[in-house]
Amino acid sequence: MLLLGVAGNAQRLSVETIYGYLKVFPEEIGNFDSEPRTIIKQINSQEMYGYNTWRIPTNEELSLLRSKGYLSSNGKYMTKESLKGMVILVTDKPASIRESVGHEFVDLGLPSGLKWATCNVGANKPEDYGRYYAWIEKETKETYTEDNCTTYGTQNAGISGNADYDVARASWGGSWRIPTKAEFLELLRYCTWTWVERSDKKCGYIVTGPNGNNVFIPAAGYRLGTSLLDENTGGYYWSASPDESTENFSSSLYINVNTHSMGYSDRSVGFTVRPVVK
């Protein structure tokens, strides 16, 4: 077990949150001439105080800490921009978020144990739309048409996790993959779906699992021809499951303010992809 020295009056009994998002480690961990990566890695591996994303604050975040009286002195503190001084750790991520091969996921407490990514393929934040793909194609296009769809008239069952067809596996690596229809149905059955308009005006669903953790699924619209349609009003997400009755359609999730359900869509249309991992 890692033992930490406590400096001055900075000791607190538990993690505290300031400005609604920034969590503060209860103890200062010492004075260092360089970033104590091994110690921070050990702290995160032990998930101390329930988090595994502790890090050095930025200059801006240190100013917030100082203004709120979270520092033990007016001395020099380490920041990302200046890696020398007393170390206090922060995190701005929920305790429920974990990473796999550099991409974040949330355990929603689903019966299958499946974890859902916090972002779409090609997105850097949950509210970003990411990239658009025709069904089980791995490259984006300038134009989305039936003529340039490579999977029309083909049998492509069982492609989830196959890097030759699965853009999530090909792009993110590891065990990431496109969810199947059955896995989307589990998400629909066991989670609470709440339509929201965020402060940045992005609309979509907060999907809350049985354990209280959640992910945000934006209404990213879809691409047809050269146009982006239904942006911020509807969302369309490919599953890895083909339509068993035709070789030109495949199963997909559709969301808008009034509904969240599964259906079948033309494979040539550009939809977003939300990966999953075990």
BELZI-V987528 format. One line per field, one symbol per residue. phi: phi as a letter, one per 20 degrees, with the letter a starting at -180 (. if undefined). psi: psi as a letter, one per 40 degrees, with the letter a starting at -180 (. if undefined). A space follows every 10 residues. Layout:
# BELZI-V987528
phi->???
psi->???
This chain:
# BELZI-V987528
phi->.fddeddlee fcebfcddlm beedffcedp dcebfeffff ffgffelfmn cccfbffegf fffffffeme dfbefedfcf ebebpfdcdc bddfffeccc lncebceemf gfnfddfecf gnddcgeffn edcfgledcf cfcdcffdee dfmdecfmef neffceffff edmldfaffe gffffffffe dedcfcdffe mfdrdeddeg enfbcddfee mbdcmddddm gmcccccfde dfffebedcb fbeccbfdbb bebccffffe decdfcbe
psi->hhhhihhaee hidihihife dhihheihei hieihgdddd dddddefhfe iffiihiidd dddddddefe ieieahihid egghaihiii ieiidehiih fehiihhefi deehihieii heieideida ihiihfieii idhhiddehe ehfihfifeh eheddhdddd ddabeiihii ddddddddde ihhhhihide ehiahhhhid eeiiihhige aihhbeihif hediihhiie hiheeieeii hihhiadeih iiahihdeih iihhiii.
